[in-house]
Amino acid sequence: MDEPADVRFGRGQRLAEAMREDLDLYAVEELKERREVLQAEIARVEAQIVRKQSGRAAADALFSKPAG
C-alpha cells in the first residue's frame, strides 16, 4: 500500500497542536529549549508584522489623495 503524499497542514494547525501538547512529559531542559524556540518564533512574527505595517504605510502614502 502506498504511503500518503505530503500531509498538508492548515494555517496555524501546527501551533494549535503544540498548544495542546502535554508539557508534563518534558524535562526542565527540554522545556527551556521549547521556550527558546517559541521566543524566536515570536521575534520572527513581530518582524513580519513590522514589515507588513511598513509596506501598508508605503502603499497608503503612495495611493492617498493629497491634502488640500
Backbone as a printed PyTorch tensor [residue, N CA C, xyz], in Angstrom:
tensor([[[ 0.8350, -1.1810,  0.0000],
         [ 0.0000,  0.0000,  0.0000],
         [ 0.8790,  1.2440,  0.0000]],

        [[ 0.5170,  2.2110, -0.8010],
         [ 1.3130,  3.4290, -0.9150],
         [ 1.1280,  4.3150,  0.3070]],

        [[ 2.2160,  4.9960,  0.6660],
         [ 2.1280,  5.9610,  1.7510],
         [ 1.4970,  7.2430,  1.2120]],

        [[ 0.7860,  7.9650,  2.0660],
         [ 0.1500,  9.2010,  1.5810],
         [ 1.1980, 10.2260,  1.1650]],

        [[ 0.8130, 11.0640,  0.2180],
         [ 1.6980, 12.1520, -0.2110],
         [ 1.8950, 13.0960,  0.9670]],

        [[ 2.6760, 14.1100,  0.7550],
         [ 2.9410, 15.0770,  1.8250],
         [ 1.6380, 15.4850,  2.5060]],

        [[ 1.6500, 15.3920,  3.8180],
         [ 0.4760, 15.7930,  4.5870],
         [ 0.4390, 17.3150,  4.6090]],

        [[-0.7100, 17.8660,  4.2820],
         [-0.8530, 19.3220,  4.2560],
         [-1.4850, 19.7750,  5.5560]],

        [[-0.8850, 20.7670,  6.1550],
         [-1.3970, 21.3170,  7.3990],
         [-2.1100, 22.6200,  7.0980]],

        [[-3.2070, 22.8380,  7.7810],
         [-3.9210, 24.0980,  7.6480],
         [-3.1620, 25.2050,  8.3430]],

        [[-3.4940, 26.4200,  8.0010],
         [-2.8390, 27.5790,  8.5910],
         [-3.0330, 27.5680, 10.1070]],

        [[-1.9330, 27.5610, 10.8570],
         [-1.9830, 27.5910, 12.3150],
         [-2.2320, 26.2390, 12.9650]],

        [[-2.3850, 25.1850, 12.1760],
         [-2.6890, 23.8680, 12.7380],
         [-1.5570, 23.3400, 13.6170]],

        [[-0.3350, 23.5100, 13.1790],
         [ 0.7980, 23.0140, 13.9710],
         [ 0.9080, 23.7510, 15.2970]],

        [[ 0.6490, 25.0420, 15.2710],
         [ 0.6870, 25.8240, 16.5070],
         [-0.4010, 25.3450, 17.4590]],

        [[-1.5900, 25.1140, 16.9370],
         [-2.6990, 24.6250, 17.7640],
         [-2.3500, 23.2630, 18.3710]],

        [[-1.7240, 22.4030, 17.6010],
         [-1.3250, 21.0920, 18.1130],
         [-0.2660, 21.2330, 19.1980]],

        [[ 0.6810, 22.1360, 19.0090],
         [ 1.7230, 22.3500, 20.0110],
         [ 1.1340, 22.8700, 21.3190]],

        [[ 0.0960, 23.6730, 21.2280],
         [-0.5210, 24.2330, 22.4310],
         [-1.2740, 23.1680, 23.2360]],

        [[-1.6920, 22.1040, 22.5890],
         [-2.4110, 21.0210, 23.2830],
         [-1.4700, 19.9460, 23.8280]],

        [[-0.2010, 20.0670, 23.5210],
         [ 0.7540, 19.0460, 23.9190],
         [ 0.9120, 19.0060, 25.4430]],

        [[ 1.0500, 17.8100, 25.9990],
         [ 1.2050, 17.6250, 27.4370],
         [ 2.6320, 17.9870, 27.8450]],

        [[ 2.7780, 19.0980, 28.5440],
         [ 4.1100, 19.5710, 28.9290],
         [ 4.6920, 18.7810, 30.0970]],

        [[ 3.8640, 18.0080, 30.7850],
         [ 4.3610, 17.1850, 31.8910],
         [ 5.3570, 16.1380, 31.4110]],

        [[ 5.3210, 15.8230, 30.1360],
         [ 6.2060, 14.8040, 29.5810],
         [ 7.6270, 15.3140, 29.3390]],

        [[ 7.8300, 16.6190, 29.4320],
         [ 9.1280, 17.2310, 29.1350],
         [ 9.9580, 17.4400, 30.4010]],

        [[11.2600, 17.2760, 30.2470],
         [12.1930, 17.6130, 31.3210],
         [12.4090, 19.1260, 31.3160]],

        [[13.0070, 19.6340, 32.3780],
         [13.2270, 21.0710, 32.5060],
         [14.0520, 21.6050, 31.3390]],

        [[15.1150, 20.9290, 30.9750],
         [15.9570, 21.3910, 29.8680],
         [15.1840, 21.4080, 28.5530]],

        [[14.3440, 20.4160, 28.3590],
         [13.5340, 20.3850, 27.1420],
         [12.5350, 21.5390, 27.1230]],

        [[11.9900, 21.8660, 28.2810],
         [11.0660, 22.9990, 28.3650],
         [11.7890, 24.3070, 28.0820]],

        [[13.0190, 24.4260, 28.5680],
         [13.8110, 25.6390, 28.2970],
         [14.0970, 25.7670, 26.8040]],

        [[14.4270, 24.6500, 26.1650],
         [14.6680, 24.6660, 24.7230],
         [13.3990, 25.0500, 23.9680]],

        [[12.2850, 24.5110, 24.4080],
         [10.9980, 24.8350, 23.7770],
         [10.6980, 26.3170, 23.9160]],

        [[10.9760, 26.8620, 25.1050],
         [10.7540, 28.2860, 25.3380],
         [11.6240, 29.1230, 24.4040]],

        [[12.8730, 28.7460, 24.2120],
         [13.7680, 29.4730, 23.3090],
         [13.2380, 29.4570, 21.8810]],

        [[12.7570, 28.2980, 21.4520],
         [12.2070, 28.1850, 20.1010],
         [10.9760, 29.0840, 19.9630]],

        [[10.1190, 29.0680, 20.9670],
         [ 8.9150, 29.8950, 20.9230],
         [ 9.2580, 31.3880, 20.9390]],

        [[10.2560, 31.7650, 21.7250],
         [10.6750, 33.1680, 21.7510],
         [11.2350, 33.5940, 20.4010]],

        [[11.9720, 32.7190, 19.7540],
         [12.4860, 33.0170, 18.4170],
         [11.3360, 33.1660, 17.4270]],

        [[10.3190, 32.3410, 17.5730],
         [ 9.1570, 32.4360, 16.6840],
         [ 8.3940, 33.7410, 16.9300]],

        [[ 8.2900, 34.1570, 18.1780],
         [ 7.6450, 35.4390, 18.4870],
         [ 8.4050, 36.5790, 17.8280]],

        [[ 9.7290, 36.5590, 17.9010],
         [10.5410, 37.5990, 17.2660],
         [10.3340, 37.5980, 15.7520]],

        [[10.2400, 36.4130, 15.1660],
         [10.0200, 36.3030, 13.7220],
         [ 8.6590, 36.8710, 13.3340]],

        [[ 7.6460, 36.5700, 14.1300],
         [ 6.2990, 37.0820, 13.8640],
         [ 6.2640, 38.5980, 14.0090]],

        [[ 6.9070, 39.1130, 15.0560],
         [ 6.9310, 40.5670, 15.2670],
         [ 7.6310, 41.2750, 14.1190]],

        [[ 8.7220, 40.7030, 13.6120],
         [ 9.4290, 41.2940, 12.4790],
         [ 8.5410, 41.3000, 11.2330]],

        [[ 7.7800, 40.2530, 11.0400],
         [ 6.8780, 40.1870,  9.8920],
         [ 5.7670, 41.2290, 10.0170]],

        [[ 5.2730, 41.4300, 11.2140],
         [ 4.2510, 42.4590, 11.4490],
         [ 4.7990, 43.8290, 11.0680]],

        [[ 6.0220, 44.1230, 11.4890],
         [ 6.6470, 45.4130, 11.1720],
         [ 6.7890, 45.5660,  9.6630]],

        [[ 7.2510, 44.5030,  8.9610],
         [ 7.3930, 44.5690,  7.5060],
         [ 6.0520, 44.8350,  6.8320]],

        [[ 5.0270, 44.1560,  7.2810],
         [ 3.7120, 44.3280,  6.6680],
         [ 3.1500, 45.7200,  6.9590]],

        [[ 3.3420, 46.2110,  8.1730],
         [ 2.8700, 47.5510,  8.5020],
         [ 3.6220, 48.6070,  7.6950]],

        [[ 4.9080, 48.4150,  7.5060],
         [ 5.6990, 49.3510,  6.7090],
         [ 5.2420, 49.3440,  5.2590]],

        [[ 5.0030, 48.1660,  4.7260],
         [ 4.5120, 48.0520,  3.3560],
         [ 3.1460, 48.6990,  3.2030]],

        [[ 2.2950, 48.5230,  4.1790],
         [ 0.9660, 49.1240,  4.1360],
         [ 1.0690, 50.6470,  4.2120]],

        [[ 1.9390, 51.1490,  5.0930],
         [ 2.1150, 52.5920,  5.2210],
         [ 2.6470, 53.1910,  3.9200]],

        [[ 3.5700, 52.4900,  3.2650],
         [ 4.1140, 52.9700,  1.9970],
         [ 3.0340, 52.9860,  0.9200]],

        [[ 2.2170, 51.9460,  0.8770],
         [ 1.1310, 51.8980, -0.1030],
         [ 0.1080, 52.9900,  0.1720]],

        [[-0.2310, 53.1960,  1.4250],
         [-1.1770, 54.2550,  1.7800],
         [-0.6440, 55.6220,  1.3690]],

        [[ 0.6480, 55.8570,  1.6080],
         [ 1.2490, 57.1440,  1.2330],
         [ 1.2500, 57.3230, -0.2800]],

        [[ 1.4900, 56.2560, -1.0130],
         [ 1.5430, 56.3310, -2.4640],
         [ 0.1660, 56.5800, -3.0740]],

        [[-0.8370, 55.9290, -2.5330],
         [-2.1580, 55.9840, -3.1470],
         [-3.1390, 56.9390, -2.4650]],

        [[-2.7200, 57.5860, -1.3920],
         [-3.6530, 58.5000, -0.7270],
         [-3.7650, 59.8100, -1.5040]],

        [[-4.8930, 60.4420, -1.3480],
         [-5.1370, 61.7240, -2.0300],
         [-4.3540, 62.8120, -1.3180]],

        [[-3.7720, 63.7370, -2.0760],
         [-3.0370, 64.8380, -1.4380],
         [-3.9950, 65.7040, -0.6350]],

        [[-3.5280, 66.1720,  0.5070],
         [-4.3490, 67.0540,  1.3540],
         [-4.4780, 68.4060,  0.7020]],

        [[-5.6220, 68.9790,  0.8980],
         [-5.7610, 70.3490,  0.4110],
         [-6.8130, 70.5090, -0.5090]]])
